[in-house]
Amino acid sequence: MNLFEFGVSINSEKLEIINSKAKRLYIVSGSSRGGTSALAYALRRASVHFGKVDANNHELPELMSPELTEDKMKLAIDGLLDEKNISGVKLPNFSFYLKWLSKQYPDSIFMYILRNPLDISTTIMTRSPSHSINKSDLRIGVQHAFRFYSAMVNVVDEIEQPFYLISFEKMKTRPERFVDWLEQVGIKFSDDVKSQLAKELAAPGYKKLPMDNI
């Protein structure tokens, strides 16, 4: 395990082996409202294939179901890899299937984004008209974040692939260096996209990809 500028890397010495494979899968996860969409967006800007995803959250519609199963995940991910050799898939609920995913997809790179649970909580409250700022909702929001993070830390030492724990806050405040880091781990950008992406990541939100890039 090694510290790096944006977080912690696990098994990063295996990255070169994974990057040399013909097929490669980026698995993006974290807490919902925790920055997973921004990270998936950055990979899509590098033309990593995510398939016909929802334009707002970069998730495959068939995985956006409360009745998620391993069979549904495998069918969706295998479909992506049949379409393009270098693919990515993003879902916060992958937090509860990380060990299974690591066994199914040995040529994968895990990118798990971590955000301050208090910020996740306030984001949940402000985005939902049914929520008001009160202690009960604050508790629910913080518990929500730790539910995802607890599931991840319970299995991370059993995953053999490169696994990156990435700080959402550092990604947002150092976007140029973050894009440089993505290139260091094998995600390549054109010069124009690289410059624009840094600006987009630093913005309060981030832009949607044009439809012809989806």
N, C-alpha and C positions, 0 to 999 in steps of 0.2 A: 504494500500500500504506500502510495506516495502523494505528498501534497504538491499541488501545482497552483498557478495563479487564480484559477477559477473554482478550485475545489479539491477533490481527492480522486486519484485514479487507483484502480485495482486491476491487477493482471495486465497492465499496460505494456509489459514486455512482449506480450503475445500479439500486439496490434499489427506488427509488420507481417506476421503469418496470415492473419485474417485479411489484411489489405491485399495480399498477393493472390487470394482466391478469386476464381472467376465470378462466383456469386457471393454477394455480401449483403447483410441485412442490418439496418440501424433500427434499434428498438428504443423508442422514446417514451418515457413515463415519468411519473411524479404525482403529486396531489392534484386533483382537479382545482382550478383557479390558482395553480401554483407555477405557471409559466411554461407548461408543456406545449401550448400552441405556438408561442414565440419560438421555441427551440425547433419544433417541427417546421415552422415557416422558414427558418434559416436554412435547414437542410433542403427544403424544396427549392429555395432560391439557387441552390447549387445543383439543381436538376436531379436530386435524388428522387426516385420514383415512389410516390405515395398512393398512386392510383386515383380513382374518381372519389375524392374525399369531399366531405362537407366543407364549403368555402369558409365557414366561420371558425371551425376548430381543427381542420386538417385531419379529421378522423374518418375512417371508412364507415358509411352508414350502417352496414351490416354488423358492425361491432358496437354500435351505440345502442345497446339493448340491455335492460336490466336482467335479461335471461342469457347472459354471456356464458358460453361453454367452451371447453377446450376444442371440441369439434368445429365450432364456428370460427374460432381463432385460426385453427390450422387451415381450414378451407380458404379463409380470406388471405392469409399470409402466403400460402402456397400459390395462390392466384397472382399475387404481386410478383413473386419470384419467377413465375412462368412468363410474365410480361417483360420484366427487365432484370438484368443481372444484379444491378445495384439498386436496392429498394429500401424503403423505410416505412415504418408503421408506428403510429402514436396512439396511446390510450392510457389515461390515468389508471384505469382498473387493471392494467398489466401489473401494477404493484402487487397484486394478489396471485399472480401467475408467473413470477420471474423465474423461479426454479424450473417450472415446466417448460417455459420458453427456451431456457438455456439448454435443456436436453433435446428439444425438438430442432433447434436451429444453432448448431455448433459454430457456424461461420457468421456469427452475429457480433455486433458491438452495442453495448447497452449505454444509453445516455439518460441519466436520471437527474431531473432538476429539482433542487430544493429551494423553497421560499420560506421566509419568516412566517410561522403559523399565524401570528397576529395580523399580518397583512392579508393572508388568505382569508381569515375570518372576516375582516372588514370588507374585503372585496365581495364575499358571499352576501353580506348584509346589504351593501349598497347596490348590488346588482339585482336583488330580488325585492319587488315592491311589497312583498308580504312581511319583510323583515324591518324591524326598527332597531335602533342601537340600544340594546339592553343587555344585562348580564347573562340572561339565559341564552340569547342568541350568540353572544360572544363565546360562551362555553361550548356551545354546539359547533361553532366554527373552528375553534382551536382543536377540539376533539376530532373533527373531520380531517384536519391536516395530519394529526398524529396517527390516525387509523391507517393512512397510506404509508407514512414513513415507518411505522412499527412493522408493517408487513414486509417492507423492503429490508430493514436491518436484520430481520430474523432469518433471511435466506442469503444475504449478499455474500457471505463467506463460503457458500456452496456453489457459487457461479464461477466457472472456469474461464469465461471469455473476458475481454477487456470491458471494464465497467467504470463509467465516469459519473461521479457525483458532482453536479455543477451548481454553483450558486447563482440563483436568479438575479439577486441584487448586483453581483459583480458583473454579470453579463450585461445588465442594463446600464451600469455606470461606466463600463470600459468596453463599449461595443467594438471599437476598432481592434483592440487587442484580442477580443473574443473571436472575431472573424479570423484573425491571424492564427489563433490557436486551432480553430476548426480546420484550417488548411494543414496545420502540422499533424493532425490525426487523420489526414487523407481525404478531406472534403474540399474539393477544388471549386473556385469561383473565377469568373471572368473579372477583369479589372473594374469594369463598370458596375457589375453586380456587387462586387466586394465593397466599393465605396458607398453605394446606395444602401446596402443592407445595414451597414454600421449606423447610418442615419435613422433607418427605420426601427432598429432595435432600441435606439436611444429615445425614440418618441414615446409619448404616453401610451399609445397603442401601436399597432403595426399594420401595414397595408395588406390588403388581400391581393393575391396573385391574379393577374388578368385571366379570364376564362380560357384563353387559348394556351395558357401554360399549365392548366390543370389536367 
